[in-house]
Amino acid sequence: MQKSNKLSGWLKLKFGIADFGLSILTAALQFYMVIFYTDTVKINPAIVGSAILVGKLTWNMANDVLCGYISDRTNTRWGRRRPYLIFCSVPLFLSFWLLMSLPQGLSNVAAFFAIIGTFMLFDTFHTMVSMSYYAMTAELTLDYDERTSITTYRMVFCALGYIGGAALTTLLISIFRNNNGLTESAAWSRLGFVFGLTAAVTALITGLTVRQKPVIEPEPTKIPPLEAILSTFKNKPFVRYMIIQATMSAAFTIVTAMLPYFIKYQLDMGSQEFIIMGALLLMITIFLVPCRIVCDRIGKAKTYALGLSVASAALLVAFFLPYGPSNIIYIVAVVAGIGFSSQWVCPHSMVPDVIEYDELMSGERREGLFYGMNQMMTKVPGALGSAVVGWSLSLSGYVENAVQTTSALLGIRSAFSLIPAVLLLICVPLLLRYPITREGHAQIVKELEQRRAGKEAE
């Protein structure tokens, strides 16, 4: 391994901190966006699910890939990625604040377009920042295991951000209402301000301080946009990875969106929501390092498969919990957190590996395009997951802030546990046959180094 591939712990810390703020936003939306719209803004669940789906399908399909392609063609004195962290952080803050500030009393039509409009605005700036940030991983080192290391650093901040965005949300809403005398809607708007500002500050810290020169400084891609997008489907490892991530994203979105409903209505433990979510996310954080150790021993894909199997088993147990409070939910949260820790480490360190595979095939290095495709294949299935949540609540007869019927409780239990558990298990055989191993990646890097050495000798 080349010495230049080794990164200092201090650089890894500066790089990882941006994920703290980004993950606060992601967690707040994944866990609370649907219930915020249904229980606070009083929008019909079917309208919520449909609006989220339409917004993501009409914009995400183009936004993620387009931003990635543009990033690959960016050439500034700050590099290809850092300008987006520096100059788009404040618009990201303002757009998230607006997203969480929708008023009550909107008609179905107004609510539908308000959700779409505010979400598309937020998603534009979120993509510009997050996609460029994630693409930096592939530029900082070429080493298979070092990428797992820097991803682990980043995922520690990510997990801490998730704790802030998920476990602290209801606590902060309560504080804003009780101590500041705000209405529920105003409290959510205040939360949007605080979380959005945090994301902007952390993105700026990484953008302004991580000045590491990329290990590879390629020429901007010359492949036309449509041809470049279609060419990613020729990358067989990436296609398999996209199928896995799409399935995983839908499953995890359903779990996180349904968890508040499951705790509040199935278990009648709304007052314990902070503790249950905290247990889940704390275990994810604690097991990031053990997950990395397992990755070093058996590889990223097999570790990922093992983690998803553990998480699916925990979700299946949750389905059989009876109505009413149950301490078993804490065991479920702990075991699920152990399993889901693999999701925080493995996939994010797998994407850079397929970028080298693509470079070997295409002759170009296109980190932004692949991270854009990766985000698209995460967000679009996530939108489908949100739609499933909204539609299942509506079809099962859910009524906000009321005692639920037997059919509504069955819908909540099924959506929270059975559906995502099946989706997770679908990913396992695909991961066990994943083609890029440590040895295979080393051979790819070796061939690329020989090719670059040959070009320099010409």
Buried (B, 14 or more C-beta within 10 A) or exposed (E): EEEEBEBEEEBBBBBBBBBBBBBBBBBBBBBBBBBBBBBBBBBBBBBBBBBBBBBBBEBBEEBBBBBBBBBBBBEEEBBBBBBBBBBBBBBBBBBBBBBBBBEEEBEEEEBBBBBBBBBBBBBBBBBBBBBBBBBBBBBBBBBBBBBBBBBBBBBBBBBBBBBBBBBBBBEBBEBBBEEEEBEBBBBBBBBBBBBBBBBBBBBBBBBBBBEBEBBBEBEEBEBEBEEBBEBBEEBEBBEBBBBBBBBBBBBBBBBBBBBBBBBBBBBBBEEBBBBBBBBBBBBBBBBBBEBBEBBBEBBBBBBBBBBBBBBBBBBBBBBEBEEEBBEBBBBBBBBBBBBBBBBBBBBBBBBBBBBBBBBBEBEBBBBBBBBBBBBBBBBBBBBBBBBBBBBBBBEBBBEBEEEBEEEBBBBBBBBBBBBBBBBBBBBBEBBEEBEBBBEBBEEBBEEBEEEEEEEEEE
